[in-house]
Amino acid sequence: MILVVGASGTLGRVLVAGLLDRGEQVRALTRDPSRISAPGAEVVVADFRETAAVERAMTGCDVVVLAAHGFVGPRGISPETIDRAANIAAIERAEAAGVRHIVLLSAYGAGPSHPMSLHRAKFAAERSLKASALKASGLTWTIIRPTPFLETWAGVIGAHIEDRHQALVLGRGVNPIDFVRVEAVADAIVDAIGEHPHRNSERDVTGRQIRTFEGLAMDAVAASPTPAGIRHIPLGMLRLLAVAARPFSPAFARRAQAAVIMNTTDMTAAHDSPSPVLH
């Protein structure tokens, strides 16, 4: 049995469907079962922050995929509560539940001093996973580090095409970014669930195609059934929102901060054979 935590998310839904197609037994943990349409999966409704409920969900599972994230969501949901604390709590309870292999979804470039709290929290979970595996006989692990999801940011940029007839570019939108499709990440996780050489290893998953926010906006406008334009949010405004929005909308503030970073830092990834598609 494979437990997928975060089964109703953008990645989780694709992953659950792919595992079921392979004939795997899947247990899907989610706070919102209405977002899952996966006949054949055993759905467990629980909050990932409820450690006892998560341990019960893990019991009887050989493999656990920790694919939840706290980048966006209602109050109480954050990288600290989900990507760090809840992941670490689940990892610490995994051996007692009989889990033999954990696949942790991290982020490309995760590290203790990364400017994004999501990446710092992911790195803390990575360290916990490696430490727990050293202490637990028979527990193996795989860490998957994808670049930003193409579907997520295309959705952000094209969110108001229908109602406002505008694609929204965050910042100048010309910085090259290595996006990855969700299907590629799901495939990497499926591979990690198999046998060696994916056990006790870290894997970067990159898109191998370089895009820009401006290019994603152009795609959204071209695909719109009605005339639409492109509007930019200046970088200075994003910086202001990343601070000013924290007290009342921390998720929005995190997204603004992410957009600033994605406009101003190197967002490309190392490839053996890059295939740039930049516009």
C-alpha positions in Angstrom: 0.0 0.0 0.0 1.2 3.5 -0.9 0.1 6.5 1.1 0.1 9.8 -0.8 0.0 12.9 1.5 -1.2 15.9 -0.3 -3.3 13.8 -2.6 -5.7 16.6 -3.6 -3.0 19.0 -4.7 -1.8 19.8 -8.3 0.8 17.1 -8.1 -1.0 14.7 -5.8 -4.0 14.3 -8.1 -1.7 13.4 -11.1 0.4 11.1 -8.9 -2.6 9.2 -7.5 -4.0 8.6 -10.9 -0.7 7.4 -12.3 -0.2 5.0 -9.4 -3.7 3.6 -9.8 -3.1 3.1 -13.6 -0.1 1.0 -12.6 -2.2 -1.2 -10.5 -0.9 0.0 -7.2 -2.9 0.1 -4.0 -3.2 3.7 -3.0 -4.3 5.4 0.2 -4.9 9.2 -0.4 -4.7 11.6 2.5 -6.4 14.9 2.1 -8.2 17.6 4.0 -10.7 18.1 1.1 -12.0 14.8 -0.4 -14.2 16.8 -2.9 -11.0 17.6 -4.8 -10.1 14.0 -5.4 -11.6 11.9 -8.2 -9.7 8.7 -8.1 -11.9 5.6 -8.1 -10.0 2.8 -6.6 -8.1 4.8 -4.0 -8.7 4.6 -0.3 -9.4 8.2 0.8 -8.4 9.2 4.3 -9.7 12.6 5.4 -7.3 14.2 7.9 -5.2 17.3 8.5 -1.5 16.7 7.8 -0.8 18.7 11.0 -2.6 16.1 13.1 0.3 13.7 13.8 -1.8 10.9 15.4 -4.2 10.8 12.4 -1.2 10.8 10.0 0.4 7.9 11.9 -2.9 5.9 11.6 -3.0 6.6 7.9 0.6 5.4 7.5 -0.1 2.2 9.3 -0.1 -0.7 6.9 1.7 1.3 4.1 5.0 0.2 2.8 5.7 3.5 1.0 4.7 7.0 2.0 4.9 10.0 -0.4 5.1 13.3 1.4 3.8 15.7 -1.3 1.9 18.3 0.7 3.1 21.9 0.9 2.2 25.0 2.8 3.1 27.6 0.2 -0.5 28.7 -0.2 -3.6 28.0 1.8 -5.7 29.4 4.7 -4.3 30.7 8.0 -2.3 28.1 9.8 -1.0 26.6 6.6 2.5 27.7 5.9 5.9 26.2 5.0 6.7 26.2 8.7 3.6 24.2 9.7 3.5 21.9 6.7 6.8 21.5 4.9 8.9 21.6 8.1 6.8 20.6 11.2 4.3 18.2 9.7 6.8 16.5 7.4 9.2 16.0 10.3 6.5 14.7 12.6 5.4 12.2 9.9 9.0 11.1 9.3 9.6 10.5 13.0 6.4 8.4 13.3 7.0 6.4 10.0 9.1 3.6 11.5 6.6 2.9 14.2 3.8 2.7 11.5 5.8 0.1 9.6 6.8 2.3 6.7 9.8 1.0 4.7 10.4 3.8 2.2 9.6 7.6 2.2 9.6 9.8 -0.8 9.9 13.4 0.2 8.9 16.2 -2.3 11.4 19.0 -1.7 12.4 21.9 -4.0 15.2 22.6 -6.4 17.9 24.6 -4.5 16.5 23.9 -1.0 19.0 25.0 1.6 19.2 26.5 5.1 19.9 30.0 3.8 17.6 30.1 0.8 15.6 33.4 0.5 12.3 31.5 0.4 10.9 30.1 3.6 9.5 27.1 1.6 13.0 26.0 0.5 14.3 26.4 4.0 11.5 24.3 5.5 12.0 21.7 2.8 15.7 21.5 3.7 14.9 21.0 7.3 12.6 18.0 6.4 15.4 16.6 4.2 17.8 16.6 7.1 15.2 15.0 9.4 14.6 12.2 6.8 18.2 11.4 6.5 18.8 11.4 10.2 15.7 9.2 10.8 16.9 6.7 8.2 20.3 6.4 9.9 18.6 5.5 13.2 15.8 3.2 11.7 16.9 -0.1 10.3 15.2 -0.9 7.1 13.9 2.6 6.4 15.0 4.0 3.0 14.3 7.3 1.3 14.3 9.4 -1.8 14.3 13.2 -2.0 12.8 14.7 -5.2 13.7 18.3 -5.9 11.7 19.9 -8.7 12.0 23.3 -10.2 8.8 25.5 -10.2 5.7 23.8 -11.6 4.7 25.2 -15.0 1.0 24.5 -14.3 1.1 26.5 -11.0 2.6 29.7 -12.4 0.7 29.5 -15.7 -2.4 29.4 -13.6 -1.4 32.4 -11.5 -0.6 34.5 -14.6 -3.7 33.5 -16.5 -6.1 33.5 -13.6 -8.0 36.6 -14.8 -8.1 36.0 -18.5 -11.8 35.2 -18.4 -13.2 37.8 -16.0 -10.8 40.7 -16.5 -9.4 39.8 -20.0 -5.9 40.3 -18.7 -2.9 38.1 -18.1 -1.0 39.2 -15.1 2.8 39.4 -15.3 4.5 39.6 -11.9 7.5 42.0 -12.3 9.2 42.6 -15.6 8.7 38.9 -16.4 11.8 38.5 -18.6 14.0 36.5 -16.3 14.6 32.9 -17.6 13.0 30.3 -15.4 13.3 26.5 -15.6 9.8 25.3 -15.2 8.8 21.6 -15.0 5.6 20.0 -15.8 3.7 18.2 -13.0 3.6 14.9 -15.0 7.4 14.8 -15.0 7.6 15.2 -11.3 4.9 12.5 -10.8 6.9 10.2 -13.1 10.0 10.8 -11.0 8.1 9.9 -7.8 6.8 6.7 -9.4 10.4 5.8 -10.3 11.5 6.5 -6.8 8.9 4.0 -5.4 10.6 1.2 -7.4 13.7 -0.6 -6.4 17.3 0.6 -6.5 19.1 2.9 -7.7 16.5 5.4 -6.4 16.7 4.4 -2.7 18.7 6.6 -0.4 19.3 9.2 -3.1 18.5 12.8 -4.1 17.1 13.7 -7.5 16.7 17.1 -9.1 13.8 17.2 -11.6 14.0 20.0 -14.1 11.9 21.0 -17.0 14.7 21.3 -19.6 12.8 24.2 -21.2 13.4 27.8 -20.2 10.4 30.1 -20.1 9.6 33.6 -18.7 6.6 35.1 -17.0 6.1 37.3 -20.0 6.1 34.2 -22.3 3.5 32.4 -20.1 1.3 35.6 -20.3 1.6 35.6 -24.1 0.5 32.0 -24.2 -2.5 32.7 -22.0 -3.5 35.7 -24.2 -3.1 33.6 -27.4 -5.3 30.8 -26.0 -8.0 33.2 -24.8 -11.3 32.9 -26.7 -11.9 36.6 -26.3 -9.4 39.5 -26.8 -7.1 40.0 -23.8 -4.1 42.0 -22.9 -1.1 41.8 -20.5 -0.7 43.8 -17.3 2.5 44.0 -15.3 2.8 44.4 -11.5 6.0 46.4 -11.0 8.8 44.8 -9.0 8.7 47.6 -6.4 5.0 46.9 -5.8 5.7 43.2 -5.4 8.4 43.9 -2.8 6.0 46.1 -0.9 3.2 43.5 -1.0 5.7 40.8 0.2 6.0 42.7 3.5 2.7 44.6 3.8 0.4 41.6 3.1 2.0 39.3 5.8 -0.3 40.3 8.7 -3.6 39.7 6.8 -2.7 37.4 3.9 0.6 35.6 4.5 0.0 33.2 1.5 -0.3 36.2 -0.8 2.8 37.7 0.7 4.8 34.5 0.1 3.6 34.5 -3.5 4.7 38.1 -4.0 8.1 37.3 -2.5 8.5 34.3 -4.7 7.8 36.4 -7.7 10.4 38.9 -6.7 13.0 36.2 -6.3 12.0 34.6 -9.6 12.5 38.0 -11.3 15.9 38.8 -9.8 17.8 35.6 -9.3 19.2 32.8 -11.5 16.2 30.5 -12.0 17.8 28.2 -14.5 19.0 24.7 -13.7 22.0 22.6 -14.7 21.2 20.3 -17.7 23.2 17.7 -19.6 21.5 18.8 -22.8 19.5 21.9 -22.4 16.7 22.7 -24.8 15.8 26.4 -24.3 12.5 27.7 -25.4 12.7 31.4 -24.3 10.0 33.9 -25.0 
